[in-house]
Amino acid sequence: MKVSCSNLEIGKIKWVNKKCAEILDFSINELLKKKINRMIPPSIAKKHNQYIKDYIETYKSSFVDVARVSCIINSQNCLVPVILY
């Protein structure tokens, strides 16, 4: 999954592969209409756009380019573990 970092579409899902869509029980088209903040836990979502903006401005992040385990919310509103790169 790739997410937009442009100011006009910040956080909008721009690309997703078939397997990811299957795991989350969404169609690819459904995912491409979503913003990532609607699919991550609220405690992360409320800060996520600022994380993206900070990265765009500084090119420094403790999240990007570091593999870590997190979770995403599937179509049934259940948390699914994911590895972020």
PLY file of the C-alpha trace (Angstrom):
ply
format ascii 1.0
element vertex 85
property float x
property float y
property float z
element edge 84
property int vertex1
property int vertex2
end_header
0.00 0.00 0.00
1.23 3.49 -0.85
-0.20 6.66 0.66
-0.13 10.19 -0.77
2.10 12.79 0.85
0.88 15.71 -1.24
-0.79 18.53 0.68
-4.03 18.21 -1.30
-4.42 14.46 -0.78
-2.38 13.80 2.34
-3.02 10.29 3.63
-5.07 9.15 0.62
-4.38 5.58 -0.42
-2.84 5.76 -3.90
-1.84 2.14 -4.58
-2.63 -1.24 -3.06
-1.94 -4.77 -4.22
-4.52 -7.53 -4.51
-3.23 -9.55 -1.55
-3.43 -6.55 0.79
-7.02 -5.93 -0.31
-7.87 -9.59 0.30
-6.32 -9.61 3.77
-8.27 -6.49 4.72
-11.46 -7.80 3.06
-11.88 -4.72 0.85
-11.83 -4.40 -2.92
-8.93 -2.46 -4.40
-11.39 0.22 -5.55
-12.80 0.57 -2.02
-9.31 1.07 -0.61
-8.38 3.63 -3.28
-11.30 5.80 -2.08
-10.07 5.81 1.53
-7.64 7.84 3.58
-5.28 5.77 5.67
-6.35 7.58 8.85
-9.73 5.86 8.62
-7.98 2.49 8.72
-5.55 2.94 11.59
-6.25 2.98 15.33
-7.55 6.36 16.56
-4.58 6.92 18.86
-2.28 6.89 15.80
-4.72 8.41 13.30
-5.07 11.70 15.16
-1.33 12.35 14.73
-0.70 10.62 11.41
-1.16 13.59 9.04
1.29 15.59 11.12
3.81 12.72 10.92
3.50 12.86 7.12
3.84 16.66 7.03
6.90 16.54 9.30
8.50 13.95 7.05
7.85 16.03 3.92
9.46 19.08 5.55
12.49 17.39 7.11
12.89 14.03 5.32
13.49 12.60 8.78
11.24 10.09 10.46
11.42 7.43 13.08
8.80 5.44 11.10
9.86 5.54 7.47
12.56 3.07 6.37
12.40 1.19 9.66
10.52 -2.11 9.70
8.00 -2.22 12.52
4.83 -4.05 13.48
1.62 -2.06 13.68
-2.04 -2.73 12.91
-4.70 -1.65 10.46
-8.48 -1.93 10.65
-10.14 -4.31 8.20
-13.65 -4.19 6.72
-15.05 -5.91 9.83
-13.49 -3.25 12.10
-11.01 -5.77 13.47
-7.32 -5.02 13.95
-5.00 -6.85 11.58
-1.24 -6.90 12.31
0.96 -5.46 9.56
4.65 -4.84 9.06
5.49 -1.31 7.95
8.61 -0.55 5.94
0 1
1 2
2 3
3 4
4 5
5 6
6 7
7 8
8 9
9 10
10 11
11 12
12 13
13 14
14 15
15 16
16 17
17 18
18 19
19 20
20 21
21 22
22 23
23 24
24 25
25 26
26 27
27 28
28 29
29 30
30 31
31 32
32 33
33 34
34 35
35 36
36 37
37 38
38 39
39 40
40 41
41 42
42 43
43 44
44 45
45 46
46 47
47 48
48 49
49 50
50 51
51 52
52 53
53 54
54 55
55 56
56 57
57 58
58 59
59 60
60 61
61 62
62 63
63 64
64 65
65 66
66 67
67 68
68 69
69 70
70 71
71 72
72 73
73 74
74 75
75 76
76 77
77 78
78 79
79 80
80 81
81 82
82 83
83 84
